[in-house]
Amino acid sequence: MKFELACGDVMPGCPATFTDETQDGLLGQVADHAAHAHGITAITPEVAEAVGAQIRRAG
């Protein structure tokens, strides 16, 4: 099973998308992207909740 996330679902206008075999792997990709592309280096509970709500199982 794969998991996916479109960054634009959390950060409107961002075209980045992520897919991984595990949620942890996906979240690692998202955290790296958030730091480099959006300057978000501290993952607050609010950010984690917003991201977690947008993770989907890839078809």
N, CA, C, O and CB atoms as a CASP TS submission, in Angstrom:
PFRMAT TS
TARGET T0000
AUTHOR 0000-0000-0000
METHOD Language model
MODEL 1
PARENT N/A
ATOM      1  N   MET     1       0.848  -1.167   0.000  1.00  0.00           N
ATOM      2  CA  MET     1       0.000   0.000   0.000  1.00  0.00           C
ATOM      3  C   MET     1       0.898   1.236   0.000  1.00  0.00           C
ATOM      4  O   MET     1       1.922   1.272   0.683  1.00  0.00           O
ATOM      5  CB  MET     1      -0.967  -0.005   1.222  1.00  0.00           C
ATOM      6  N   LYS     2       0.505   2.239  -0.768  1.00  0.00           N
ATOM      7  CA  LYS     2       1.232   3.499  -0.807  1.00  0.00           C
ATOM      8  C   LYS     2       0.382   4.603  -0.212  1.00  0.00           C
ATOM      9  O   LYS     2      -0.847   4.529  -0.189  1.00  0.00           O
ATOM     10  CB  LYS     2       1.644   3.850  -2.244  1.00  0.00           C
ATOM     11  N   PHE     3       1.064   5.624   0.265  1.00  0.00           N
ATOM     12  CA  PHE     3       0.409   6.797   0.806  1.00  0.00           C
ATOM     13  C   PHE     3       0.831   7.998  -0.022  1.00  0.00           C
ATOM     14  O   PHE     3       1.936   8.029  -0.563  1.00  0.00           O
ATOM     15  CB  PHE     3       0.754   6.998   2.307  1.00  0.00           C
ATOM     16  N   GLU     4      -0.060   8.997  -0.122  1.00  0.00           N
ATOM     17  CA  GLU     4       0.263  10.173  -0.916  1.00  0.00           C
ATOM     18  C   GLU     4      -0.239  11.439  -0.242  1.00  0.00           C
ATOM     19  O   GLU     4      -1.163  11.421   0.571  1.00  0.00           O
ATOM     20  CB  GLU     4      -0.331  10.052  -2.313  1.00  0.00           C
ATOM     21  N   LEU     5       0.410  12.542  -0.614  1.00  0.00           N
ATOM     22  CA  LEU     5       0.034  13.853  -0.098  1.00  0.00           C
ATOM     23  C   LEU     5       0.370  14.880  -1.155  1.00  0.00           C
ATOM     24  O   LEU     5       1.451  14.846  -1.743  1.00  0.00           O
ATOM     25  CB  LEU     5       0.754  14.172   1.248  1.00  0.00           C
ATOM     26  N   ALA     6      -0.551  15.793  -1.398  1.00  0.00           N
ATOM     27  CA  ALA     6      -0.301  16.948  -2.249  1.00  0.00           C
ATOM     28  C   ALA     6      -0.059  18.130  -1.320  1.00  0.00           C
ATOM     29  O   ALA     6      -0.933  18.487  -0.530  1.00  0.00           O
ATOM     30  CB  ALA     6      -1.502  17.221  -3.243  1.00  0.00           C
ATOM     31  N   CYS     7       1.104  18.732  -1.405  1.00  0.00           N
ATOM     32  CA  CYS     7       1.427  19.852  -0.520  1.00  0.00           C
ATOM     33  C   CYS     7       0.403  20.979  -0.665  1.00  0.00           C
ATOM     34  O   CYS     7       0.075  21.656   0.310  1.00  0.00           O
ATOM     35  CB  CYS     7       2.840  20.380  -0.820  1.00  0.00           C
ATOM     36  N   GLY     8      -0.094  21.173  -1.877  1.00  0.00           N
ATOM     37  CA  GLY     8      -1.079  22.224  -2.112  1.00  0.00           C
ATOM     38  C   GLY     8      -2.343  22.074  -1.288  1.00  0.00           C
ATOM     39  O   GLY     8      -3.079  23.045  -1.115  1.00  0.00           O
ATOM     40  N   ASP     9      -2.613  20.878  -0.774  1.00  0.00           N
ATOM     41  CA  ASP     9      -3.769  20.684   0.102  1.00  0.00           C
ATOM     42  C   ASP     9      -3.536  21.314   1.474  1.00  0.00           C
ATOM     43  O   ASP     9      -4.482  21.578   2.217  1.00  0.00           O
ATOM     44  CB  ASP     9      -4.075  19.189   0.256  1.00  0.00           C
ATOM     45  N   VAL    10      -2.266  21.551   1.799  1.00  0.00           N
ATOM     46  CA  VAL    10      -1.909  22.162   3.083  1.00  0.00           C
ATOM     47  C   VAL    10      -1.404  23.593   2.860  1.00  0.00           C
ATOM     48  O   VAL    10      -1.732  24.505   3.618  1.00  0.00           O
ATOM     49  CB  VAL    10      -0.828  21.312   3.816  1.00  0.00           C
ATOM     50  N   MET    11      -0.612  23.766   1.820  1.00  0.00           N
ATOM     51  CA  MET    11      -0.035  25.060   1.464  1.00  0.00           C
ATOM     52  C   MET    11      -0.549  25.445   0.075  1.00  0.00           C
ATOM     53  O   MET    11       0.081  25.105  -0.927  1.00  0.00           O
ATOM     54  CB  MET    11       1.539  25.013   1.496  1.00  0.00           C
ATOM     55  N   PRO    12      -1.674  26.144   0.002  1.00  0.00           N
ATOM     56  CA  PRO    12      -2.275  26.457  -1.300  1.00  0.00           C
ATOM     57  C   PRO    12      -1.261  27.057  -2.285  1.00  0.00           C
ATOM     58  O   PRO    12      -0.477  27.945  -1.951  1.00  0.00           O
ATOM     59  CB  PRO    12      -3.440  27.423  -1.112  1.00  0.00           C
ATOM     60  N   GLY    13      -1.315  26.534  -3.497  1.00  0.00           N
ATOM     61  CA  GLY    13      -0.438  27.021  -4.548  1.00  0.00           C
ATOM     62  C   GLY    13       0.833  26.216  -4.738  1.00  0.00           C
ATOM     63  O   GLY    13       1.520  26.390  -5.745  1.00  0.00           O
ATOM     64  N   CYS    14       1.164  25.345  -3.804  1.00  0.00           N
ATOM     65  CA  CYS    14       2.382  24.537  -3.929  1.00  0.00           C
ATOM     66  C   CYS    14       2.073  23.313  -4.789  1.00  0.00           C
ATOM     67  O   CYS    14       1.136  22.574  -4.491  1.00  0.00           O
ATOM     68  CB  CYS    14       2.925  24.107  -2.521  1.00  0.00           C
ATOM     69  N   PRO    15       2.854  23.088  -5.859  1.00  0.00           N
ATOM     70  CA  PRO    15       2.576  21.971  -6.755  1.00  0.00           C
ATOM     71  C   PRO    15       3.202  20.631  -6.340  1.00  0.00           C
ATOM     72  O   PRO    15       2.977  19.621  -7.007  1.00  0.00           O
ATOM     73  CB  PRO    15       3.050  22.321  -8.114  1.00  0.00           C
ATOM     74  N   ALA    16       3.980  20.605  -5.255  1.00  0.00           N
ATOM     75  CA  ALA    16       4.697  19.388  -4.866  1.00  0.00           C
ATOM     76  C   ALA    16       3.735  18.284  -4.422  1.00  0.00           C
ATOM     77  O   ALA    16       2.734  18.539  -3.753  1.00  0.00           O
ATOM     78  CB  ALA    16       5.690  19.698  -3.742  1.00  0.00           C
ATOM     79  N   THR    17       4.068  17.054  -4.815  1.00  0.00           N
ATOM     80  CA  THR    17       3.316  15.887  -4.370  1.00  0.00           C
ATOM     81  C   THR    17       4.305  14.830  -3.888  1.00  0.00           C
ATOM     82  O   THR    17       5.457  14.802  -4.322  1.00  0.00           O
ATOM     83  CB  THR    17       2.407  15.329  -5.513  1.00  0.00           C
ATOM     84  N   PHE    18       3.854  13.977  -3.005  1.00  0.00           N
ATOM     85  CA  PHE    18       4.714  12.965  -2.388  1.00  0.00           C
ATOM     86  C   PHE    18       3.983  11.637  -2.337  1.00  0.00           C
ATOM     87  O   PHE    18       2.771  11.584  -2.129  1.00  0.00           O
ATOM     88  CB  PHE    18       5.151  13.397  -0.970  1.00  0.00           C
ATOM     89  N   THR    19       4.740  10.562  -2.529  1.00  0.00           N
ATOM     90  CA  THR    19       4.207   9.200  -2.438  1.00  0.00           C
ATOM     91  C   THR    19       5.267   8.331  -1.780  1.00  0.00           C
ATOM     92  O   THR    19       6.453   8.453  -2.087  1.00  0.00           O
ATOM     93  CB  THR    19       3.806   8.635  -3.853  1.00  0.00           C
ATOM     94  N   ASP    20       4.845   7.458  -0.881  1.00  0.00           N
ATOM     95  CA  ASP    20       5.786   6.536  -0.235  1.00  0.00           C
ATOM     96  C   ASP    20       5.038   5.294   0.210  1.00  0.00           C
ATOM     97  O   ASP    20       3.812   5.290   0.320  1.00  0.00           O
ATOM     98  CB  ASP    20       6.497   7.209   0.974  1.00  0.00           C
ATOM     99  N   GLU    21       5.802   4.241   0.464  1.00  0.00           N
ATOM    100  CA  GLU    21       5.239   2.972   0.915  1.00  0.00           C
ATOM    101  C   GLU    21       4.761   3.024   2.362  1.00  0.00           C
ATOM    102  O   GLU    21       3.915   2.226   2.765  1.00  0.00           O
ATOM    103  CB  GLU    21       6.261   1.875   0.760  1.00  0.00           C
ATOM    104  N   THR    22       5.303   3.968   3.154  1.00  0.00           N
ATOM    105  CA  THR    22       4.926   4.083   4.561  1.00  0.00           C
ATOM    106  C   THR    22       4.570   5.522   4.892  1.00  0.00           C
ATOM    107  O   THR    22       5.029   6.453   4.231  1.00  0.00           O
ATOM    108  CB  THR    22       6.062   3.591   5.474  1.00  0.00           C
ATOM    109  N   GLN    23       3.757   5.695   5.910  1.00  0.00           N
ATOM    110  CA  GLN    23       3.431   7.053   6.350  1.00  0.00           C
ATOM    111  C   GLN    23       4.670   7.756   6.894  1.00  0.00           C
ATOM    112  O   GLN    23       4.846   8.956   6.685  1.00  0.00           O
ATOM    113  CB  GLN    23       2.325   7.025   7.418  1.00  0.00           C
ATOM    114  N   ASP    24       5.534   7.009   7.597  1.00  0.00           N
ATOM    115  CA  ASP    24       6.751   7.622   8.127  1.00  0.00           C
ATOM    116  C   ASP    24       7.648   8.123   7.008  1.00  0.00           C
ATOM    117  O   ASP    24       8.201   9.220   7.091  1.00  0.00           O
ATOM    118  CB  ASP    24       7.512   6.628   8.999  1.00  0.00           C
ATOM    119  N   GLY    25       7.791   7.317   5.960  1.00  0.00           N
ATOM    120  CA  GLY    25       8.595   7.739   4.813  1.00  0.00           C
ATOM    121  C   GLY    25       8.008   8.963   4.145  1.00  0.00           C
ATOM    122  O   GLY    25       8.735   9.883   3.769  1.00  0.00           O
ATOM    123  N   LEU    26       6.702   8.976   3.998  1.00  0.00           N
ATOM    124  CA  LEU    26       6.012  10.124   3.413  1.00  0.00           C
ATOM    125  C   LEU    26       6.235  11.367   4.259  1.00  0.00           C
ATOM    126  O   LEU    26       6.549  12.435   3.734  1.00  0.00           O
ATOM    127  CB  LEU    26       4.510   9.840   3.271  1.00  0.00           C
ATOM    128  N   LEU    27       6.073  11.228   5.568  1.00  0.00           N
ATOM    129  CA  LEU    27       6.250  12.377   6.449  1.00  0.00           C
ATOM    130  C   LEU    27       7.684  12.896   6.430  1.00  0.00           C
ATOM    131  O   LEU    27       7.909  14.097   6.583  1.00  0.00           O
ATOM    132  CB  LEU    27       5.854  12.011   7.869  1.00  0.00           C
ATOM    133  N   GLY    28       8.652  12.008   6.244  1.00  0.00           N
ATOM    134  CA  GLY    28      10.044  12.447   6.111  1.00  0.00           C
ATOM    135  C   GLY    28      10.235  13.307   4.872  1.00  0.00           C
ATOM    136  O   GLY    28      10.900  14.342   4.925  1.00  0.00           O
ATOM    137  N   GLN    29       9.653  12.880   3.760  1.00  0.00           N
ATOM    138  CA  GLN    29       9.723  13.667   2.526  1.00  0.00           C
ATOM    139  C   GLN    29       9.051  15.028   2.713  1.00  0.00           C
ATOM    140  O   GLN    29       9.578  16.058   2.293  1.00  0.00           O
ATOM    141  CB  GLN    29       9.061  12.904   1.360  1.00  0.00           C
ATOM    142  N   VAL    30       7.897  15.012   3.341  1.00  0.00           N
ATOM    143  CA  VAL    30       7.136  16.245   3.555  1.00  0.00           C
ATOM    144  C   VAL    30       7.901  17.202   4.469  1.00  0.00           C
ATOM    145  O   VAL    30       7.939  18.405   4.211  1.00  0.00           O
ATOM    146  CB  VAL    30       5.751  15.928   4.155  1.00  0.00           C
ATOM    147  N   ALA    31       8.508  16.679   5.532  1.00  0.00           N
ATOM    148  CA  ALA    31       9.274  17.530   6.450  1.00  0.00           C
ATOM    149  C   ALA    31      10.459  18.169   5.740  1.00  0.00           C
ATOM    150  O   ALA    31      10.730  19.352   5.942  1.00  0.00           O
ATOM    151  CB  ALA    31       9.761  16.719   7.658  1.00  0.00           C
ATOM    152  N   ASP    32      11.175  17.402   4.905  1.00  0.00           N
ATOM    153  CA  ASP    32      12.295  17.962   4.141  1.00  0.00           C
ATOM    154  C   ASP    32      11.811  19.059   3.203  1.00  0.00           C
ATOM    155  O   ASP    32      12.426  20.121   3.108  1.00  0.00           O
ATOM    156  CB  ASP    32      13.011  16.860   3.340  1.00  0.00           C
ATOM    157  N   HIS    33      10.715  18.801   2.516  1.00  0.00           N
ATOM    158  CA  HIS    33      10.149  19.779   1.591  1.00  0.00           C
ATOM    159  C   HIS    33       9.706  21.036   2.348  1.00  0.00           C
ATOM    160  O   HIS    33       9.986  22.154   1.916  1.00  0.00           O
ATOM    161  CB  HIS    33       8.959  19.166   0.819  1.00  0.00           C
ATOM    162  N   ALA    34       9.017  20.851   3.472  1.00  0.00           N
ATOM    163  CA  ALA    34       8.530  21.993   4.251  1.00  0.00           C
ATOM    164  C   ALA    34       9.686  22.893   4.678  1.00  0.00           C
ATOM    165  O   ALA    34       9.565  24.118   4.648  1.00  0.00           O
ATOM    166  CB  ALA    34       7.752  21.508   5.487  1.00  0.00           C
ATOM    167  N   ALA    35      10.799  22.291   5.074  1.00  0.00           N
ATOM    168  CA  ALA    35      11.958  23.075   5.503  1.00  0.00           C
ATOM    169  C   ALA    35      12.577  23.842   4.338  1.00  0.00           C
ATOM    170  O   ALA    35      12.869  25.032   4.453  1.00  0.00           O
ATOM    171  CB  ALA    35      13.006  22.165   6.143  1.00  0.00           C
ATOM    172  N   HIS    36      12.774  23.153   3.217  1.00  0.00           N
ATOM    173  CA  HIS    36      13.475  23.772   2.089  1.00  0.00           C
ATOM    174  C   HIS    36      12.602  24.708   1.263  1.00  0.00           C
ATOM    175  O   HIS    36      13.067  25.763   0.833  1.00  0.00           O
ATOM    176  CB  HIS    36      14.029  22.706   1.197  1.00  0.00           C
ATOM    177  N   ALA    37      11.370  24.347   1.040  1.00  0.00           N
ATOM    178  CA  ALA    37      10.503  25.133   0.163  1.00  0.00           C
ATOM    179  C   ALA    37       9.683  26.190   0.899  1.00  0.00           C
ATOM    180  O   ALA    37       9.339  27.226   0.329  1.00  0.00           O
ATOM    181  CB  ALA    37       9.578  24.218  -0.574  1.00  0.00           C
ATOM    182  N   HIS    38       9.371  25.920   2.173  1.00  0.00           N
ATOM    183  CA  HIS    38       8.463  26.814   2.893  1.00  0.00           C
ATOM    184  C   HIS    38       9.068  27.411   4.165  1.00  0.00           C
ATOM    185  O   HIS    38       8.422  28.215   4.837  1.00  0.00           O
ATOM    186  CB  HIS    38       7.208  26.072   3.247  1.00  0.00           C
ATOM    187  N   GLY    39      10.303  27.026   4.500  1.00  0.00           N
ATOM    188  CA  GLY    39      10.953  27.570   5.689  1.00  0.00           C
ATOM    189  C   GLY    39      10.355  27.083   6.996  1.00  0.00           C
ATOM    190  O   GLY    39      10.566  27.701   8.040  1.00  0.00           O
ATOM    191  N   ILE    40       9.608  25.983   6.954  1.00  0.00           N
ATOM    192  CA  ILE    40       8.986  25.438   8.167  1.00  0.00           C
ATOM    193  C   ILE    40       9.929  24.385   8.735  1.00  0.00           C
ATOM    194  O   ILE    40      10.061  23.290   8.189  1.00  0.00           O
ATOM    195  CB  ILE    40       7.559  24.825   7.867  1.00  0.00           C
ATOM    196  N   THR    41      10.577  24.733   9.832  1.00  0.00           N
ATOM    197  CA  THR    41      11.541  23.806  10.422  1.00  0.00           C
ATOM    198  C   THR    41      11.044  23.199  11.727  1.00  0.00           C
ATOM    199  O   THR    41      11.576  22.187  12.184  1.00  0.00           O
ATOM    200  CB  THR    41      12.853  24.513  10.661  1.00  0.00           C
ATOM    201  N   ALA    42      10.034  23.805  12.324  1.00  0.00           N
ATOM    202  CA  ALA    42       9.448  23.270  13.552  1.00  0.00           C
ATOM    203  C   ALA    42       8.060  22.735  13.214  1.00  0.00           C
ATOM    204  O   ALA    42       7.182  23.488  12.792  1.00  0.00           O
ATOM    205  CB  ALA    42       9.377  24.366  14.683  1.00  0.00           C
ATOM    206  N   ILE    43       7.870  21.441  13.401  1.00  0.00           N
ATOM    207  CA  ILE    43       6.574  20.830  13.115  1.00  0.00           C
ATOM    208  C   ILE    43       5.731  20.892  14.392  1.00  0.00           C
ATOM    209  O   ILE    43       5.871  20.069  15.296  1.00  0.00           O
ATOM    210  CB  ILE    43       6.738  19.344  12.609  1.00  0.00           C
ATOM    211  N   THR    44       4.862  21.884  14.431  1.00  0.00           N
ATOM    212  CA  THR    44       3.986  22.068  15.585  1.00  0.00           C
ATOM    213  C   THR    44       2.848  21.050  15.520  1.00  0.00           C
ATOM    214  O   THR    44       2.610  20.452  14.470  1.00  0.00           O
ATOM    215  CB  THR    44       3.426  23.522  15.634  1.00  0.00           C
ATOM    216  N   PRO    45       2.156  20.853  16.620  1.00  0.00           N
ATOM    217  CA  PRO    45       1.001  19.946  16.586  1.00  0.00           C
ATOM    218  C   PRO    45      -0.037  20.373  15.543  1.00  0.00           C
ATOM    219  O   PRO    45      -0.680  19.520  14.930  1.00  0.00           O
ATOM    220  CB  PRO    45       0.347  19.881  17.967  1.00  0.00           C
ATOM    221  N   GLU    46      -0.205  21.665  15.338  1.00  0.00           N
ATOM    222  CA  GLU    46      -1.168  22.152  14.350  1.00  0.00           C
ATOM    223  C   GLU    46      -0.743  21.785  12.926  1.00  0.00           C
ATOM    224  O   GLU    46      -1.567  21.377  12.108  1.00  0.00           O
ATOM    225  CB  GLU    46      -1.329  23.671  14.472  1.00  0.00           C
ATOM    226  N   VAL    47       0.547  21.935  12.644  1.00  0.00           N
ATOM    227  CA  VAL    47       1.068  21.571  11.321  1.00  0.00           C
ATOM    228  C   VAL    47       0.938  20.064  11.117  1.00  0.00           C
ATOM    229  O   VAL    47       0.499  19.613  10.059  1.00  0.00           O
ATOM    230  CB  VAL    47       2.552  22.019  11.164  1.00  0.00           C
ATOM    231  N   ALA    48       1.318  19.292  12.122  1.00  0.00           N
ATOM    232  CA  ALA    48       1.230  17.833  12.024  1.00  0.00           C
ATOM    233  C   ALA    48      -0.215  17.400  11.789  1.00  0.00           C
ATOM    234  O   ALA    48      -0.461  16.491  10.995  1.00  0.00           O
ATOM    235  CB  ALA    48       1.787  17.168  13.302  1.00  0.00           C
ATOM    236  N   GLU    49      -1.166  18.027  12.457  1.00  0.00           N
ATOM    237  CA  GLU    49      -2.577  17.681  12.287  1.00  0.00           C
ATOM    238  C   GLU    49      -3.058  18.040  10.883  1.00  0.00           C
ATOM    239  O   GLU    49      -3.781  17.265  10.256  1.00  0.00           O
ATOM    240  CB  GLU    49      -3.436  18.397  13.341  1.00  0.00           C
ATOM    241  N   ALA    50      -2.663  19.203  10.393  1.00  0.00           N
ATOM    242  CA  ALA    50      -3.078  19.630   9.043  1.00  0.00           C
ATOM    243  C   ALA    50      -2.527  18.694   7.982  1.00  0.00           C
ATOM    244  O   ALA    50      -3.232  18.341   7.037  1.00  0.00           O
ATOM    245  CB  ALA    50      -2.612  21.069   8.759  1.00  0.00           C
ATOM    246  N   VAL    51      -1.268  18.288   8.132  1.00  0.00           N
ATOM    247  CA  VAL    51      -0.650  17.360   7.175  1.00  0.00           C
ATOM    248  C   VAL    51      -1.299  15.989   7.286  1.00  0.00           C
ATOM    249  O   VAL    51      -1.668  15.395   6.273  1.00  0.00           O
ATOM    250  CB  VAL    51       0.876  17.251   7.417  1.00  0.00           C
ATOM    251  N   GLY    52      -1.439  15.488   8.492  1.00  0.00           N
ATOM    252  CA  GLY    52      -2.018  14.156   8.696  1.00  0.00           C
ATOM    253  C   GLY    52      -3.426  14.039   8.136  1.00  0.00           C
ATOM    254  O   GLY    52      -3.819  12.976   7.656  1.00  0.00           O
ATOM    255  N   ALA    53      -4.183  15.118   8.194  1.00  0.00           N
ATOM    256  CA  ALA    53      -5.551  15.089   7.689  1.00  0.00           C
ATOM    257  C   ALA    53      -5.604  14.974   6.165  1.00  0.00           C
ATOM    258  O   ALA    53      -6.632  14.593   5.605  1.00  0.00           O
ATOM    259  CB  ALA    53      -6.292  16.333   8.136  1.00  0.00           C
ATOM    260  N   GLN    54      -4.504  15.301   5.497  1.00  0.00           N
ATOM    261  CA  GLN    54      -4.494  15.281   4.031  1.00  0.00           C
ATOM    262  C   GLN    54      -3.824  14.037   3.426  1.00  0.00           C
ATOM    263  O   GLN    54      -3.843  13.867   2.207  1.00  0.00           O
ATOM    264  CB  GLN    54      -3.795  16.510   3.525  1.00  0.00           C
ATOM    265  N   ILE    55      -3.241  13.175   4.248  1.00  0.00           N
ATOM    266  CA  ILE    55      -2.614  11.962   3.731  1.00  0.00           C
ATOM    267  C   ILE    55      -3.692  10.988   3.265  1.00  0.00           C
ATOM    268  O   ILE    55      -4.663  10.717   3.972  1.00  0.00           O
ATOM    269  CB  ILE    55      -1.710  11.304   4.807  1.00  0.00           C
ATOM    270  N   ARG    56      -3.491  10.472   2.053  1.00  0.00           N
ATOM    271  CA  ARG    56      -4.450   9.535   1.471  1.00  0.00           C
ATOM    272  C   ARG    56      -3.732   8.247   1.094  1.00  0.00           C
ATOM    273  O   ARG    56      -2.519   8.238   0.885  1.00  0.00           O
ATOM    274  CB  ARG    56      -5.152  10.153   0.232  1.00  0.00           C
ATOM    275  N   ARG    57      -4.478   7.182   1.012  1.00  0.00           N
ATOM    276  CA  ARG    57      -3.947   5.927   0.457  1.00  0.00           C
ATOM    277  C   ARG    57      -3.974   6.050  -1.047  1.00  0.00           C
ATOM    278  O   ARG    57      -4.995   6.399  -1.638  1.00  0.00           O
ATOM    279  CB  ARG    57      -4.771   4.674   0.937  1.00  0.00           C
ATOM    280  N   ALA    58      -2.845   5.760  -1.661  1.00  0.00           N
ATOM    281  CA  ALA    58      -2.755   5.852  -3.117  1.00  0.00           C
ATOM    282  C   ALA    58      -3.450   4.655  -3.746  1.00  0.00           C
ATOM    283  O   ALA    58      -3.335   3.531  -3.257  1.00  0.00           O
ATOM    284  CB  ALA    58      -1.278   5.929  -3.579  1.00  0.00           C
ATOM    285  N   GLY    59      -4.160   4.897  -4.817  1.00  0.00           N
ATOM    286  CA  GLY    59      -4.897   3.839  -5.494  1.00  0.00           C
ATOM    287  C   GLY    59      -4.006   2.984  -6.261  1.00  0.00           C
ATOM    288  O   GLY    59      -4.460   2.035  -6.899  1.00  0.00           O
TER
END
